[in-house]
Amino acid sequence: MPRVKKSVKTRRRRKRVLEEAKGFRGSRSRLYRIATEAVDRAHKFAYRDRKAKKRTFRSLWITRINAAARVHALTYNQLIFGLNKAKVEIDRKALAEIAFTDPLGFSKIVEIAKGQLS
C-alpha cells in the first residue's frame, strides 16, 4: 500500500480557517488551534443571529407603525385590528415603510382602519 502524505489537504484546511479568522484580535487570527475555536464560535453566532435578525426587524416595524398610528389617535393594536376587519392584507414591513416615507398614504390606511372600528 502506498504511503499517504496529508500535507496538501492539511495546509488547505488550516489556510481556510486562518483566512476566515482574519480581522480577529491577537492569537485568534494567527494560531490555528485558537483560530479554529474562534471561527467555530463565530459560525455559531452567525447562525443564531440570522434568526434573531428577523425578530429584531419585526420589532422595529411594529415600533414605527405604533408611533405613526399614535399621531392619528390610534394604537398599533387598534390599527391592526381595524385593518384585519377591513380585510386589508398588508404586511408590517410594507406598512412601516409607508408610515416612514409617505405619511399622507398612511393616513388613508388609518382612515380605513378607523372606519371598521366604529
DAGICOR-V180979 format. One record per residue. N is the residue number from 1. SS is DSSP state (alpha for helix, beta for strand, coil for the rest). Layout:
# DAGICOR-V180979
N:SS
N:SS
This chain:
# DAGICOR-V180979
1:coil
2:coil
3:coil
4:coil
5:coil
6:coil
7:alpha
8:alpha
9:alpha
10:alpha
11:alpha
12:alpha
13:alpha
14:alpha
15:alpha
16:alpha
17:alpha
18:alpha
19:alpha
20:alpha
21:coil
22:coil
23:coil
24:coil
25:coil
26:alpha
27:alpha
28:alpha
29:alpha
30:coil
31:coil
32:alpha
33:alpha
34:alpha
35:alpha
36:alpha
37:alpha
38:alpha
39:alpha
40:alpha
41:alpha
42:alpha
43:alpha
44:alpha
45:alpha
46:alpha
47:alpha
48:alpha
49:alpha
50:alpha
51:alpha
52:alpha
53:alpha
54:alpha
55:alpha
56:alpha
57:alpha
58:alpha
59:alpha
60:alpha
61:alpha
62:alpha
63:alpha
64:alpha
65:alpha
66:alpha
67:alpha
68:alpha
69:alpha
70:alpha
71:alpha
72:coil
73:coil
74:coil
75:coil
76:alpha
77:alpha
78:alpha
79:alpha
80:alpha
81:alpha
82:alpha
83:alpha
84:alpha
85:alpha
86:coil
87:coil
88:coil
89:coil
90:coil
91:coil
92:alpha
93:alpha
94:alpha
95:alpha
96:alpha
97:alpha
98:alpha
99:alpha
100:alpha
101:alpha
102:coil
103:alpha
104:alpha
105:alpha
106:alpha
107:alpha
108:alpha
109:alpha
110:alpha
111:alpha
112:alpha
113:alpha
114:alpha
115:alpha
116:alpha
117:alpha
118:coil
